[in-house]
Amino acid sequence: MPDLPSAFLPLLLLSKLVAPVTFRHHRYDDLVRTLYKVHNQCPEITRLYNIGRSVKGRYLYVLEFSDHPGIHEALEPEVKYVGNMHGNEVLGRELLLQLSEFLCEEFRNRNQRILRLIQDTRIHILPSMNPDGYEVAAAQGPNTSGYLVGRNNANGVDLNRNFPDLNTYFYYNEKYGGPNHHLPLPDNWKSQVEPETRAVIQWIRSLNFVLSANLHGGAVVANYPYDKSLEHRFRSPHHRTYNSPTPDDQLFQTLAKVYSYAHGWMHHGWNCGDYFPDGITNGASWYSLSKGMQDFNYLHTNCFEITLELSCNKFPPQEELQREWLGNREALIQFLEQVHQGIKGMVLDENSNNLTGAVISVTGINHDVTSGEYGDYFRLLLPGIYTVTAKAPGYDPKTVTVTVGPAGPTLVNFQLSRSTSQVYPVPKAPGRGQGSRPKQSRTSRKKDLTGKRHRGPA
């Protein structure tokens, strides 16, 4: 066979072995059965867990894919998909169930692209953040006109307007000076949010997520932060001004374009009676949204999240699901693969002990990330040359110049020396919680500074 253009290789790898699937809507009990079925079919690479309950007591189930499920492996990034945040926007829920079946089946078929993805990535899939709202929307039956029925949770709250507002805090810090990352939550935040929101916040605080997408419906466009503008403005399709970029604006645009151009038709721009060049938009440029999950991820954690609006019809008929899956399948895989870009590495002290909570800064980009519980960090970056600094309280900072290429992440390790002038306690790192490797384990599997896995003392 003659060499194929590289652009066609991903499509070939996905089209050679396509698993047989049944395209239908899944009520809550069906959703749970499907997740358990996938886990039972691929127990060696999956873990099914829940992060909490909805208002009406339904579990919020997450299906994890990894070559070592339940364990954070050093230098292996964590990525997540969240669907059905609005209960009546159901395509994302069905796509994530299809994706789960697809990953399992293609792993069993030894699809090399999927094998590599699961080996090198820890993937978490939350098909429904709002199962109560979904049941209300699904109970309407077909051909109904209740466009917003089931959107909110059982308490009538829009979950994408329910996260702590950190944008105002960041805009103030940007103008007057202050932290540009991991902005703190108010002391009473748990009493201010819904059970589903609280569960998701605790989840993303417990794992050191690097990349995420939140799947919605009602439009066809890849939406990136910030969602909230300095001048909070309501939605207007006739008045768009690009006024709320993040410090990582070019990176976010690229992530959005990856999904849009891998999607069957999103990149065309004209969809649902609206036009978005390249099929992407800055959130606040479209309409300003306060207390959204997308901005919260970026401002409170190490996670870069975009929002995917995937269908004009919020609750598409069952006969359209196969077309939607074929239009989104390649995009869902390509987006997961984007977590493997930029730089990553270990931050250690002079005795080669892991430093947790070390701050990684990139000159010219006013947004830092921190090292996780086991000293590893991940910083998504576009190809280029960067000046990168690692610092931790009580240690002398270290700065290096790094070249980032397009093929994969560049390994950049830091070894910091204790400062002789003053000593400070090391802050708590992100990612400590369920799913993290126990610190005291002495036989845990880990990776050395070359990025290769080996067994040895933790």
Disulfide bonds with the S-S distance in Angstrom:
Cys42-Cys104 1.98
Cys272-Cys312 1.97
